[in-house]
Amino acid sequence: MSNSELMPIGVFARRSGLTSSALRFYADSGLLPAAVVDPVTGYRYYSPAQVPRATQLRRLREIAMPLTTVETLLAAESDEASRLLDEHVTRTVEEAKAAQRIAAVIESSLAGVPSLPIAVLRGPVLADAVEQVLTATVREPGMPVLAALFLEVSQEAVTLTATDRYRLATRTLAPVEPPLHTWAAAVDGDELRTASAAIRRSGTVRIEATARGIRLRLADREDQHCRLIADEAFPDYRLVLASLGEATTRVRVSKALLLRSLEELPGERVALRVTDGAVTHLWAGDGHSGTRLPAAVTGLAFRIWFELTTLYPAVSTAIGPDVLLDLRGYDQPVTVRSADRGDLTTLIMPIRPDHLEQDDKENSA
């Protein structure tokens, strides 16, 4: 390589996005030595071929990867480098969540921070409800409320709701003591999910509201703290429920048999073909008859398609041995309810893949 192709450290710094002082540090540490060092002036020069390594080094340091790990990753094959990167990101996320929880505890314990007692619930019941309702959440950049659980307290009940816009789950709980205040806010779903293990082991849980979160006072255990999501308003789920049309078909089917059939079917989409007294599962594109299940059916017969990742969680979280499916049409929301406990309700949206329309027309002809 000719000297004319070499770049002074200042030019290389602009090309790589690193500062000159950082380049000197990385050169001295052996991570990115200069291509040439003038023996008289000590000036450092870099080659264009070093730009990709410098850029990668900068990106790794931007996500706070330790230098020892950076050195190992840069020397590793692609599979090993990916593993090291995944491990670092997982560790960083866990540490950030732990810091958030500790900060919530510190903030809650600061002198003068008021709290409002809002509800007392059975710990195991609350933990079950949290896990059931949170199946309808999703992590979406810029929309933290879709990963939240909306907690509402009235004088008669405590309601937990979550939605990712394609699913909506809501459950109503009876408080141990009549609440003294009405209250509503969106609570961080990840922090509630983490706290659910401790909640489950506590006979009762006293929920207190603070300015930025909730404090869960547990019997004989350390208090748990969860932050509020204040970036945006929670969707008006009551309007969604109120606007639902009447069900044209109702299906009562064994939860265990339905789940087993879903688990055994190939593919990512599944069709429910509702006929007199039976529900038939069809895998999208499969020409076979599928799995036939005994079911109690009232109303119209038709076929409706779902993503497996939408239908399965809604059925699996239902309470009791049977589930009720309220169907309104192939393109309308479906209500999934526990046949013996109506306080857990899940709405799921069906799908209508374009390539299946002609197949349905031919089969129904």
TAQUI-V884815 format. One line per field, one symbol per residue. burial: I if it has 9 or more other ideal C-beta (glycine too) atoms within 8 Angstrom, else O. A space follows every 50 residues. Layout:
BEGIN
burial=???
END
This chain:
BEGIN
burial=OOOOOIIIIOOIIOIIOIOIOIIIOIIOOOIIOIIOOIOOOOOIIIIOOI IOIIIIIIOIIOIOIOOOIIIIIIOIOOOIIOOIIOOIIOOIOOOOIOOI IOOIIOIIOOOOIOIIIIIIIIIOIIIIIIIIIIIIIOOOOOOIIIIIII IIIIOOOIIIIIIIOOIIIIIIIOIOOOIOOOIOIIIIIOIIIIIIOIII OIOIIIIIIIOOIIIIOIOOOOIIIIIIIOOOOIOOIOOIIOOIOOIOII IIIIIOIIIOIIOOIOIOIIIIIIIOOIIIIIIIOIOOOIOOIOIOIOOO OIIIIIOIOIIIIIIIIIOIOIIIIIIIIIOIIIIIIIIOOOOIIIIIII OIIOOIIOOIOOOOO
END
